[in-house]
Amino acid sequence: MTAQKQSFTLDPRTKLLLLVLFNIAIFSGYESTMTLLLTLMPMLLMALAGERKMALGLAILCFASGILMIWLRPVLYQGIGVLLASILFLFYGLMPVLTMGAYVMTTTSPGEFSAAMLRLHVPRKIIIPFEVLFRFFPTIMEEAHSINMAMRMRGIMLGGKHPGRILEYRLVPLLMSTVKIGDELSAAAMTRCIDAPGAKSSINEIGFHIQDLIATIIGVALLILVITIV
Amino acid sequence: MKQKLQSKDLITVGIFTAIYFVLQFVSNMLAVLPHPFVFYPLYLPIFVGIPLMLFIAKIQKPGMFSIMSILLGIILFLFGRSWIPLVFCIVFGIVADLILWSGKYKSMKKSIIAAGVFNLWSIGMVLPVWFLGDSYNAALEASMPEGFVSTILALKQPWVMVLLLVGAFVMGVVGALIGKAVVKKHFVKAGIV
């Protein structure tokens, strides 16, 4: 099982490269069927890496919005649906990058990520906050959700009794709790010798294999395709 | 003031970058309409003023602001923005860091100015439509309602640019003042800063 899983693992550096390539691709031009094609690659990679459920979920989401985008566009853009439709289509346009990002984030452990960054000679001052940054997105969402519930009970919401206080009453508790979590995190990191001098080693073995080459070639090919078609 | 950034501070930088990014992302949802898209720099500080001032009050060490802005720029780029916000973010982050440094990271006046200057980066979110040309706009046009791009292009006028430049700074300062008041009201009292 593990051996099989290993064989489909890409090097974190390849993943980052793919993310950048996709980024350039969606700026170079836009075409709704091309977006679907681009989105297919991260989904395949995700399925290969064993995240089948997530790949399937994203596939359904993407193709549903793709259908809306291609065929139902003129209908949706009438009247009041414009704002909703715009948000949906904004996400659709970014879909290749978002799915690639989701792939990178779900299949790369923080350890692998920092090992890759160390190999790239990124300074420690960038690596540490970068890792924390990604670790914190889910935490922020979680905290924001619970604060949202609490504030709803007190009637602090859009259309509630005190809409003007929304920002302060949401942000302050959010900042309080995240700062506290951050302090705990640094205490935990300290006990694991984050400040130890000298070169760091990693238990994560990273390196380029044949699949990295193939993925890169496909990525570059897709980019060229996008540039030439659009 | 020869303090260097410790690992603890670097972790704090990461946290505040995450918060800043989430808030800018949420406030940017409004920018699916053409006018909020162009005037994004004017209302962004209302959302991010509080965490920004808390961040400045909390670390007070050289380099912290530059690192935040570099990370922010990279994240923006990875989440599908062009290279213009990336460059703007890093440049204005470093300038803001220098302003903070000139006040030894303690001066409240300098902190507020730095927050105002840093907010100028958000103008970089608007510029791609005006200056990156047709291929970028074609991409945007396809994913946006009819008339989205043309409304934005129609706003490419000198007075709008001056308004953005001055307004981004002024609103950055206003956001910082709000942030300062809130930080004083809640966080100083709670002993977090």
Interface residues (C-beta under 8 A of the other chain):
Chain A: L19 V20 N23 I26 F27 S28 G29 Y30 E31 S32 Y77 V82 L83 A85 S86 I87 F89 L90 Y92 G93 L94 V97 L98 G101 R124 K125 I126 I128 P129 F130 E131 V132 L133 R135 F136 F137 I140 M141 A144 L167 E168 L171 V172 L174 L175 M176 T178 V179 I181 G182 L185 S186 A189 M190 I194 D195 V230
Chain B: L5 Q6 S7 K8 L10 I11 T12 V13 G14 I15 T17 A18 I19 F21 V22 L23 M29 V32 L33 I46 F47 I50 P51 L54 K58 G63 I67 M68 I70 L71 I74 I75 F77 L78 F79 G80 S82 S135 Y136 A138 A139 L140 A142 S143 M144 P145 E146 F148 V182 H186 F187 A190 I192
